Amino acid sequence: MEEKDQILMQEVTKYVSSIGKWYRFFGIMSIIGAACMILSGIVMLFSSSVTQYYSDYDNFGMYSYGSETIASGVNSIMGIVYILCSGLMIPIAIFMLRGASAASRSIDFQDNEQAVLFLKNTKSYWKFSGILSIVALSLCILMVFVAIFVTAANL
């Protein structure tokens, strides 16, 4: 029985080590992705203010109400959405990086408490991702109805 447990522990150790490396990689990629989204959101907000500034007057110095104003508003909204969505990526990255650290410590020191912490962070990661997926899917379905309503109102 003990030989069987030792073989099982070797397999578990191998997989925890492998998963821990991938967790670290994807945690770092999530942080980089969140930083890029924040930067993109700031650029969108800046471009909306520049578009608004230059769209107030047309080429002849006359005041205009063009589609640039609408584009400026869309850029502002999308910039804010990007920045908010990047905030949702941070908890995911934290769960992954904590799990990766716990995985490497559990392997290095043969520490069962760290292995439990790794599994706890893994559970939290999947739970948060699942809730986020349900919310995103619900928002997509809601947006379909909003788009239908807006289209029907404009007919």
C-alpha positions in Angstrom: 0.0 0.0 0.0 2.8 2.4 0.9 4.5 1.8 -2.5 1.3 2.7 -4.2 1.0 5.9 -2.2 4.6 6.8 -3.1 3.9 6.3 -6.8 0.8 8.4 -6.5 2.7 11.2 -4.7 5.4 11.2 -7.4 2.7 11.6 -10.1 1.0 14.3 -8.1 4.3 16.1 -7.5 5.1 16.0 -11.2 1.7 17.5 -12.2 1.7 20.1 -9.5 5.1 21.2 -10.6 4.0 21.4 -14.2 0.7 23.3 -13.4 2.6 25.7 -11.2 4.9 26.7 -14.0 1.9 27.3 -16.3 0.1 29.2 -13.6 3.1 31.5 -13.2 3.3 32.0 -17.0 -0.4 32.8 -17.4 -0.4 35.0 -14.3 2.4 37.1 -15.7 0.6 37.2 -19.1 -2.6 38.4 -17.3 -0.7 41.2 -15.6 0.8 42.2 -19.0 -2.6 42.0 -20.6 -4.2 44.1 -17.9 -1.5 46.7 -18.3 -2.0 46.8 -22.1 -5.8 47.2 -21.5 -5.2 50.1 -19.1 -2.9 51.8 -21.6 -5.4 51.2 -24.4 -8.2 52.7 -22.3 -6.1 55.8 -21.6 -5.3 56.2 -25.3 -9.0 55.9 -26.1 -9.9 58.5 -23.5 -7.2 60.8 -24.8 -8.1 60.3 -28.4 -11.8 61.0 -27.6 -10.8 64.4 -26.1 -8.6 65.2 -29.1 -11.3 64.1 -31.6 -13.9 66.3 -29.7 -11.5 69.3 -29.7 -10.8 69.1 -33.4 -14.4 68.1 -34.5 -16.1 71.3 -33.1 -15.1 73.2 -36.2 -15.1 72.0 -39.8 -12.6 73.1 -42.5 -14.2 76.5 -43.1 -14.2 77.5 -39.4 -17.9 76.8 -39.1 -19.3 75.0 -36.0 -20.3 71.5 -36.9 -22.3 68.6 -35.4 -20.7 65.7 -37.2 -20.2 62.0 -36.6 -16.9 62.9 -35.0 -18.9 63.8 -31.8 -20.4 60.3 -31.8 -17.1 58.7 -32.4 -15.6 60.7 -29.5 -18.4 59.5 -27.2 -17.9 55.9 -28.2 -14.1 56.2 -27.7 -14.8 57.6 -24.2 -17.1 54.8 -23.3 -14.8 52.1 -24.7 -11.8 53.6 -22.9 -13.7 53.4 -19.6 -14.8 49.8 -20.4 -11.3 48.8 -21.1 -10.0 50.2 -17.9 -12.8 48.5 -15.9 -12.3 45.1 -17.6 -8.6 45.3 -16.9 -9.5 45.5 -13.2 -11.3 42.2 -13.6 -8.1 40.5 -14.8 -6.1 41.5 -11.7 -7.8 39.0 -9.3 -7.3 36.2 -11.9 -3.6 37.0 -12.1 -3.4 37.1 -8.3 -5.0 33.7 -7.9 -2.6 32.3 -10.5 0.5 33.8 -9.1 -0.3 32.8 -5.5 -1.1 29.3 -6.7 2.2 29.1 -8.6 4.2 30.2 -5.6 2.4 27.7 -3.4 3.0 24.9 -5.9 6.7 25.6 -6.1 7.0 25.8 -2.3 5.0 22.6 -1.8 7.4 20.8 -4.2 10.6 22.3 -2.8 9.8 21.8 0.8 7.4 18.8 0.6 4.9 20.9 2.4 1.3 19.6 2.4 -0.1 23.0 3.7 1.4 24.7 0.6 -0.2 22.0 -1.6 -3.5 22.7 0.0 -3.0 26.5 -0.6 -2.2 25.7 -4.2 -5.5 23.8 -4.6 -7.4 26.5 -2.7 -6.1 29.2 -5.2 -6.9 26.9 -8.1 -10.4 26.6 -6.8 -10.7 30.3 -6.4 -9.4 30.9 -9.9 -11.9 28.6 -11.5 -14.8 29.9 -9.3 -14.0 33.5 -10.2 -13.6 32.6 -13.9 -16.9 30.8 -13.9 -18.8 33.6 -12.3 -17.1 36.1 -14.7 -18.1 33.9 -17.6 -21.8 33.8 -16.5 -21.8 37.6 -16.1 -20.2 38.1 -19.5 -22.6 35.8 -21.2 -25.6 37.5 -19.5 -24.4 40.9 -20.6 -24.0 39.6 -24.2 -27.6 38.3 -24.2 -28.8 41.6 -22.7 -26.9 43.6 -25.4 -28.7 41.6 -28.1 -32.0 42.7 -26.8 -30.8 46.3 -26.4 -29.5 46.2 -30.0 -32.9 44.9 -31.2 -34.8 47.6 -29.2 -32.5 50.4 -30.4 -32.8 49.2 -34.0 -36.6 49.0 -33.8 -36.8 52.4 -32.2 -34.8 53.9 -35.1 -37.1 52.5 -37.8 
